[in-house]
Amino acid sequence: MKSIAVISALALASMASVGEAAERSVTLDVPGMYCEMCPVTVSKALKKVNGVERVKASARRLLRLHPLRAADALQLGAALAWADGAPEGLIVHTFDRRLAAAAEREGFRVIPSP
């Protein structure tokens, strides 16, 4: 088995603040991938996942506006992408107070309320 390096679509999740948020490389062990083209193939496939860039852009904006951790910004960014930018009437379930407050300010209904 060959270890391959790919750009992580969720690299922001391991960052603590907006100043540290950036893409980074991660190494994945993928069983059965032995050829020299495997890393290129996997990297291209990850970059083509629908919505990844939209979620990352939304997470960056959320990190600038709210006191969120990067993983929480990604979660809320994914919810905003799912809501197609119109979260009014949609519900976010969380016990995280910072995430709940940010979700409410972004227009979601939060259960339980913060």
C-alpha positions in Angstrom: 0.0 0.0 0.0 1.3 3.4 -0.9 0.7 6.5 1.2 -0.6 9.4 -0.8 -0.6 13.1 -0.1 -3.7 15.1 -1.1 -5.1 18.5 -0.4 -7.6 18.3 2.3 -10.9 20.0 1.5 -11.5 20.2 5.3 -8.0 21.5 6.3 -9.6 24.4 8.0 -11.0 22.1 10.6 -7.6 21.7 12.3 -7.0 25.4 12.6 -7.8 27.5 15.7 -8.4 30.9 14.2 -8.9 32.8 11.0 -5.3 33.8 10.9 -4.2 30.2 10.9 -6.9 29.0 8.5 -5.3 27.7 5.2 -5.2 24.6 3.1 -2.6 22.0 4.0 -1.6 18.6 2.8 -2.5 15.4 4.6 -1.4 11.9 4.0 -4.0 9.2 3.5 -3.4 5.4 3.4 -5.6 4.1 0.6 -5.7 0.3 0.3 -5.2 -0.9 -3.3 -3.7 2.3 -4.7 -0.3 1.4 -6.0 0.4 3.3 -9.2 2.1 6.7 -9.5 -1.1 8.3 -10.8 -3.1 7.4 -7.7 -2.2 10.5 -5.8 -3.2 12.7 -8.7 -6.4 10.9 -9.3 -7.5 11.1 -5.6 -6.5 14.8 -5.4 -8.5 15.7 -8.5 -11.5 13.8 -7.3 -11.5 15.6 -3.9 -11.3 18.9 -5.6 -14.4 18.1 -7.7 -16.7 17.3 -4.8 -19.7 19.6 -5.3 -20.0 22.4 -2.8 -16.5 22.1 -1.1 -15.3 25.5 -2.3 -18.7 27.1 -1.4 -18.5 25.6 2.1 -14.9 26.7 2.5 -15.7 30.3 1.4 -18.7 30.4 3.7 -16.6 29.1 6.6 -13.9 31.8 6.0 -16.7 34.5 6.2 -18.2 32.9 9.3 -14.8 32.9 11.0 -14.4 36.6 10.3 -17.9 37.4 11.7 -18.3 35.0 14.6 -16.1 33.7 17.4 -16.2 30.1 16.0 -13.7 27.3 15.9 -12.8 26.3 12.4 -14.7 23.0 12.5 -17.8 24.8 13.7 -17.5 27.3 10.9 -17.2 24.4 8.4 -20.3 22.8 9.9 -22.3 26.1 9.7 -21.0 26.8 6.3 -22.2 23.4 5.1 -25.6 24.1 6.6 -25.7 27.4 4.8 -24.8 25.7 1.5 -27.5 23.1 2.1 -30.0 26.0 2.8 -28.9 27.6 -0.4 -28.2 30.8 1.5 -31.8 31.1 2.8 -31.7 29.5 6.3 -34.9 31.2 7.6 -37.2 28.5 9.1 -34.5 25.8 9.0 -33.3 24.2 12.2 -29.8 23.7 13.5 -29.4 21.2 16.4 -26.4 22.0 18.7 -25.4 22.2 22.3 -22.4 24.4 21.4 -23.2 27.9 22.5 -20.9 29.7 20.1 -22.2 27.7 17.2 -25.8 28.2 18.3 -25.4 32.0 18.5 -23.7 32.2 15.1 -26.4 30.0 13.6 -29.1 32.2 15.0 -27.4 35.4 13.7 -27.1 33.7 10.3 -30.9 33.2 10.3 -31.3 29.5 11.5 -33.7 28.5 14.2 -31.6 26.7 16.9 -32.6 23.8 19.1 -32.0 23.9 22.0 -31.9 27.7 22.0 -28.7 29.2 23.2 
